[in-house]
Amino acid sequence: MNAEIVGVGTELLLGQIANTNAQHISDALAGVGVDVYFHVVVGDNQRRIVETLRVALERSDVVVVTGGLGPTPDDITREAVAEVTGKPLVRDPDLVGAIESIFSKLGRGMPAENLKQADLPDGATPIPPEGTAPGFRIEHEGALLFAVPGVPWEMKAMLAKVVLPELRERAGGGTIATREVIVIGLGESRTHELIADLVDSQTNPTIAYRAGSGAVRVRLTAKAQDESTALGLIRPLEDEIRDRVGIHALPRDSVSVGEAVGKMLRERGATVAGAESLTGGWLGAELMAASGAGDYFLGSLVCYSSQSKRDVAGVPEAVLAGPGAVSEEAAAALAEGAARRFGADLGLGTTGVAGPSEQEGKPVGTVFVAATLGGRTQVRHVQAYGDRDHIRALAVTSALDLGRRLLQEQ
Amino acid sequence: MNAEIVGVGTELLLGQIANTNAQHISDALAGVGVDVYFHVVVGDNQRRIVETLRVALERSDVVVVTGGLGPTPDDITREAVAEVTGKPLVRDPDLVGAIESIFSKLGRGMPAENLKQADLPDGATPIPPEGTAPGFRIEHEGALLFAVPGVPWEMKAMLAKVVLPELRERAGGGTIATREVIVIGLGESRTHELIADLVDSQTNPTIAYRAGSGAVRVRLTAKAQDESTALGLIRPLEDEIRDRVGIHALPRDSVSVGEAVGKMLRERGATVAGAESLTGGWLGAELMAASGAGDYFLGSLVCYSSQSKRDVAGVPEAVLAGPGAVSEEAAAALAEGAARRFGADLGLGTTGVAGPSEQEGKPVGTVFVAATLGGRTQVRHVQAYGDRDHIRALAVTSALDLGRRLLQEQ
């Protein structure tokens, strides 16, 4: 069974909001074993909505439409579905009552415009409103269409209560399970070289890559009747990939290197602190991201000026005057300064040149990160590329990964 | 001229990421007068990519394709464009050289797979790689197709350097100009009350709101033959709105409160430092965001643990034991500690409860921010709502805005 998600709304085409509804629905449909083949976004234009829905109903088993169910004149999803299915709009008396009672509960008079929300294509089944907009489901020439509001919480509630239960039953219990092996310190090409034969020979699970911010995510996706069978298909292949990639892979079930470091610190009852130059607070933000981070994250010294590297983080004047603020020595001193100032077990340091221009004769993209744990300090030199934000993201990932390796090797 | 944005990548259809690329491109195309009529997302499947591109090239003047340009076997955008345009793939020797030189600069050998990134449909013009993936442009039966990588920073760079300049010229004279009045400290409803009559009576410029992270952006959009005429339409209306909103509006041409604070500091030759608890580095990251931030941003003390608030930022024990770490007094002491430790003119402090649970008996969403300048310290209490990230974003915006007001009033 395959599905298509159609977002209706000019605000999406103007770039005012991202189509996070499609992301949420895709994730939910994968969980009940439905493959999503297309997302389409179309504006509040009846001809183009009709054209889009016609194609969607022809090529997809299930179409989920979000948006265009409000009371204003630019809300025309109902009209478009009526046109494409050839069913006239009919006012549903139960929905009229439901909408009236919502307004009376809010203590407000119902504007006449809202009555059009009770109009459904003939033969459609209403989905009760969560806010003030009802949704509906309708079958057309073997395809099944659900129309739900674009307001995210209303959409999510209808999805959970109506759409997913029906699709789970129709999909007949099938499930898609996904696991990722997150690789740091090897590029996408080098990772592929190590596992190319596995990628070429697999069909279930499938293997795909996603690269970004210094990590390569190797994603294994398996289909099976139930989740444990799907995971059983994934497990041996995941083990083989982990064997080949070795220390470059984050621990199993990690979602990011920051989360992996946090989990390892929590298991060990250990703490972490940072001292950052070019990352300017991003390292701290990443360490704090997980709920409950206060158990292990003590803080971070953001030392953007050279003087503050000396006065706040305790980088020796001899380092600043000699190898310089962008150097292996400075990175190590930052990591050690962080551990000392906060009394942390693990100290992480970042320094480098985010650009736009070189610094101390070091080119843009020069990054040094350091980690110190139990008296042992390691430094890594990374030659990063891309814009300022990308260089910073690589620096954060590299510093966290160095800390992860020290923890793992301890 | 109308455009369609095609995102290629199974990770989008699985809901692993949102299609923020389409949002960015849509916003950018609106700025050069190009109407976007459709977004489509399709997976790493050649038949479906080809089907999608065929429809797009038939109905749209411009097609921007993102993703599928990497070196691995699931990157098949090149092959799909070759099929739909009927042009065979040809290896571009200049691109081979460019890709080789990228790897040699990185000090890494080039894996053989990467060579396929130098293959372009015959007749296509290469777009030089920003990371390691080249893009390309090709014309087909009156339509113009740009293929750019899915990695956001690479996509954004190619869009700015190649796609937008060509489309701006092709769009021929018509321009959409946009200016924003950014309002902080009033809600969307209160802002609307102040300017409702202006909103109701305007057609060109149009006025729209976008609210988020503690700011309301009042966006004025005018269409005219050239930019100066469009700006001439915007200016008197913008002035009227600024008069009504008063001190709550950021200075003209600001893009964010962080950027506004940076500009004011630079004009005054002044410096800033932070001390942050619940924002964990986000305040520093925001202060460092502008290019050249090193001229005024000295650093930030991220003090997540209570002990570090005392030991690192110098919050008095009496404050921690009395009013507590989440209090007006703690926020003031953090701001003053930041200014003192870094020797900064402006000191900013944040403390609060991001959740998931209450702290010191203060409910989730309690935020105190402080700013100190020239011996004068101000504190603001914000009752924030939403999830952890939203509460943090509100705290950063509020702290920066308090600093902005002190600078403006000085």
Interface residues (C-beta under 8 A of the other chain):
Chain A: G7 L12 L13 L14 G15 Q16 I17 A18 N19 T20 A22 Q23 H24 I25 S26 D27 A28 L29 A30 D35 V36 Y37 F38 H39 V40 V41 V42 G43 N45 R48 T52 V55 T178 G187 E188 S189 R190 H192 E193 V199 D200 A208 Y209 R210 A211 G212 R219 T221 A273 G274 E276 T279 G280 G281 W282 L283 G284 A285 E286 L287 M288 S291 A293 G294 F297 L298 G299 S300 L301 V302 C303 Y304 S305 Q307 S308 D311 V312 R341 F342 G343 G355 P356 Q383 Y385 G386 D387 R388 D389 H390
Chain B: G7 G9 T10 E11 L12 L13 L14 G15 Q16 I17 A18 N19 T20 A22 Q23 H24 I25 S26 D27 A28 L29 A30 D35 V36 Y37 F38 H39 V40 V41 V42 G43 D44 N45 R48 T52 V55 G70 P71 T72 P73 D74 I102 K105 L106 G107 R108 M110 P111 E113 N114 E130 G131 V151 W153 E154 A157 A208 R210 A273 G274 E276 G280 G281 W282 L283 G284 A285 E286 L287 M288 S291 A293 G294 F297 L298 G299 S300 L301 V302 C303 Y304 S305 Q307 S308 D311 V312 R341 F342 G343 G355 P356 R388
